[in-house]
């Protein structure tokens, strides 16, 4: 193609058609510039397409991990509610001076459920390291940063603060109960702390233990439930963005 253009220019010069030569040369330059611009535009389109593919991949991963975390947090609410009910029932037994060892142990065992605060921030970490600006939707960027940079870490700190009372709780449990071997429904055996003397309800330490459980459970439940609205909102935004990308 280049040799063809050169031959045409040489032919015009040999024929001393200067005006036509200049017009042709300008036209040739124009075509070259247009070609460069088209190539640059195609390259830009390709880069935008790659960025969009990466963005959608990250948003899908974020949606998947966020859904799992939401389900996990939700699964803890019934357990926390059970702990709250047990605390209230035990406090009522103390108030009514109800000395019933079976009932005491039934509700006391419900207090022993451990609640772990765990979540997966891997998808958000990948987005952050790859450049959070690659997420084109402003609302998604804002909600995502708010959840993973503030709300969840703040809740995690509160959980860690509550864990500081574990030593007090353990000391009270050891002082008020005795270790016994309990046969489980599946035939296996387990060592558990059980209340042997129902008169423990008159011990101020027992009241302190139940009140401690009640307070910590209420704080834990409130913190988890406070995460649901922002998580649900982000999931709605992600779902809308991923759905629109298929149109």
C-alpha positions in Angstrom: 0.0 0.0 0.0 2.8 2.4 0.9 4.7 1.6 -2.3 1.5 2.3 -4.3 1.1 5.7 -2.7 4.8 6.5 -3.5 4.4 5.6 -7.1 1.4 7.8 -7.4 3.2 10.8 -5.9 6.3 10.2 -8.2 4.0 10.0 -11.2 2.4 13.3 -10.3 5.8 15.0 -9.8 7.1 13.7 -13.1 4.0 15.1 -14.8 4.7 18.4 -13.0 1.2 18.3 -11.5 2.2 20.2 -8.4 -1.2 21.2 -7.3 -2.6 17.7 -7.6 0.5 16.4 -5.9 0.0 18.6 -2.9 -3.7 17.8 -2.7 -2.9 14.1 -2.9 -0.1 14.4 -0.2 -2.5 16.3 2.1 -5.1 13.6 1.5 -2.7 10.9 2.2 -1.6 12.6 5.5 -5.3 12.9 6.3 -5.9 9.2 5.7 -2.9 8.3 7.9 -4.2 10.5 10.7 -7.7 9.0 10.4 -6.1 5.6 10.5 -4.2 6.4 13.7 -7.2 7.9 15.3 -9.3 4.8 14.5 -6.5 2.5 15.8 -6.4 4.6 19.0 -10.2 4.4 19.4 -10.2 0.7 18.9 -7.5 0.4 21.5 -9.5 2.5 23.9 -12.6 0.4 23.3 -10.6 -2.7 24.0 -9.3 -1.3 27.2 -12.7 -0.2 28.3 -14.1 -3.7 27.5 -11.3 -5.3 29.5 -12.0 -3.0 32.4 -15.7 -3.7 32.2 -15.2 -7.5 32.1 -12.9 -7.2 35.2 -15.4 -4.9 36.9 -18.3 -7.4 36.4 -16.1 -10.3 37.5 -15.3 -8.5 40.8 -18.9 -7.4 41.4 -20.1 -11.0 41.0 -17.5 -12.2 43.5 -18.4 -9.4 45.9 -22.1 -10.3 45.6 -21.4 -14.0 46.2 -19.3 -13.4 49.4 -21.7 -10.7 50.6 -24.7 -13.1 50.3 -22.8 -15.7 52.2 -21.9 -13.3 55.0 -25.5 -12.0 55.1 -26.8 -15.6 55.5 -24.2 -16.4 58.2 -25.1 -13.3 60.2 -28.8 -14.1 59.8 -28.2 -17.6 61.1 -26.8 -16.3 64.3 -30.0 -14.3 65.2 -32.1 -17.3 66.3 -29.2 -18.5 68.5 -28.9 -15.0 70.1 -32.7 -14.9 70.6 -32.5 -18.3 72.3 -29.8 -16.9 74.6 -31.9 -13.8 75.4 -34.9 -16.0 76.2 -32.7 -18.2 78.5 -31.3 -15.2 80.3 -34.8 -13.7 80.9 -36.1 -17.1 82.1 -33.1 -17.5 84.5 -33.6 -14.0 85.9 -37.2 -14.8 86.4 -36.3 -17.9 88.3 -34.0 -15.9 90.5 -36.8 -13.3 91.1 -39.3 -16.1 92.0 -36.8 -18.1 94.0 -37.5 -21.1 91.8 -35.2 -24.0 92.8 -35.5 -26.4 89.9 -32.2 -28.0 88.9 -33.5 -29.4 85.6 -35.0 -26.1 84.5 -31.9 -24.2 85.6 -29.6 -26.5 83.6 -31.9 -26.4 80.6 -31.7 -22.7 80.2 -28.1 -22.4 81.5 -26.9 -24.6 78.7 -28.5 -22.3 76.2 -26.2 -19.5 77.4 -23.2 -21.5 76.5 -23.6 -21.1 72.7 -20.6 -19.4 71.2 -21.2 -16.7 68.6 -18.3 -16.1 66.2 -18.0 -12.9 64.2 -16.5 -13.9 60.9 -16.8 -12.6 57.4 -15.0 -12.8 54.0 -13.5 -9.6 52.8 -11.4 -11.2 50.1 -13.5 -9.9 47.2 -13.4 -6.3 48.5 -9.6 -6.7 49.1 -9.1 -7.7 45.5 -11.2 -4.8 44.2 -9.3 -2.4 46.5 -5.9 -3.7 45.4 -6.9 -3.6 41.7 -8.2 -0.1 41.9 -11.5 0.7 43.5 -12.0 3.4 40.8 -12.6 0.6 38.3 -16.0 0.2 39.8 -18.0 2.6 37.7 -21.1 3.0 39.8 -20.7 5.7 42.5 -23.3 4.2 44.8 -21.7 0.8 44.8 -18.3 2.2 45.5 -19.6 4.3 48.4 -21.7 1.5 50.0 -19.0 -1.0 49.5 -16.4 1.2 51.2 -18.8 2.1 54.0 -19.5 -1.6 54.8 -16.0 -3.0 54.6 -14.0 0.0 55.8 -16.3 1.2 58.7 -19.4 -0.8 59.6 -18.0 -4.4 59.7 -14.6 -3.4 61.3 -16.5 -1.4 63.9 -18.8 -4.3 64.7 -15.7 -6.6 64.9 -14.1 -4.2 67.4 -17.2 -4.3 69.5 -17.2 -8.1 69.5 -13.6 -8.1 70.5 -14.5 -5.8 73.4 -17.2 -8.2 74.5 -14.7 -11.0 74.4 -12.8 -9.2 77.2 -15.5 -10.3 79.6 -14.9 -13.9 78.8 -12.4 -14.3 81.6 -14.9 -13.0 84.1 -17.6 -15.3 82.7 -15.3 -18.3 82.8 -14.4 -17.6 86.4 -18.0 -17.3 87.4 -19.0 -20.5 85.6 -16.2 -22.5 87.2 -17.2 -21.1 90.7 -21.0 -21.8 90.3 -21.0 -25.1 88.4 -19.3 -28.5 88.3 -18.0 -30.5 85.4 -20.0 -33.6 84.6 -20.0 -36.1 81.8 -23.2 -35.9 79.8 -24.4 -38.5 77.3 -25.5 -36.9 74.0 -28.3 -38.0 71.8 -26.0 -39.6 69.3 -24.4 -41.8 71.9 -21.3 -39.7 72.3 -20.2 -38.2 75.7 -19.4 -34.6 76.5 -17.9 -32.8 79.5 -20.2 -29.9 80.4 -20.6 -27.4 83.2 -23.8 -28.0 85.1 -25.5 -26.5 88.1 -25.6 -29.1 90.9 -27.1 -27.0 93.6 -30.4 -25.1 92.7 -29.7 -22.7 95.6 -27.2 -21.1 93.3 -30.0 -18.7 92.4 -29.4 -17.0 95.7 -25.8 -16.4 94.9 -25.1 -12.8 93.7 -22.4 -14.1 91.4 -25.0 -16.2 89.6 -27.1 -13.0 89.1 -24.0 -11.2 87.8 -23.3 -14.0 85.3 -26.8 -14.0 83.9 -26.9 -10.2 83.6 -23.5 -10.2 81.9 -24.8 -12.8 79.4 -28.0 -10.8 78.8 -26.1 -7.5 78.2 -23.5 -9.1 75.8 -26.2 -11.0 73.9 -28.3 -7.8 73.4 -25.2 -5.9 72.1 -24.2 -8.7 69.8 -27.7 -9.1 68.3 -28.1 -5.3 67.8 -24.7 -5.0 66.1 -25.5 -7.9 63.7 -29.0 -6.6 62.9 -27.6 -3.1 62.2 -25.5 -4.6 59.4 -28.5 -6.0 57.5 -29.9 -2.8 55.9 -26.6 -1.6 54.4 -25.7 -5.1 53.3 -29.2 -5.6 51.7 -28.9 -2.2 50.0 -25.5 -3.1 48.5 -26.8 -6.4 47.3 -29.7 -4.7 45.5 -27.3 -2.3 43.8 -25.1 -5.2 42.8 -28.0 -7.2 41.5 -29.3 -4.3 39.4 -25.8 -3.6 38.0 -25.2 -7.2 37.0 -28.7 -7.6 35.6 -28.3 -4.4 33.4 -25.0 -5.7 32.1 -26.8 -8.6 30.4 -29.1 -6.4 28.4 
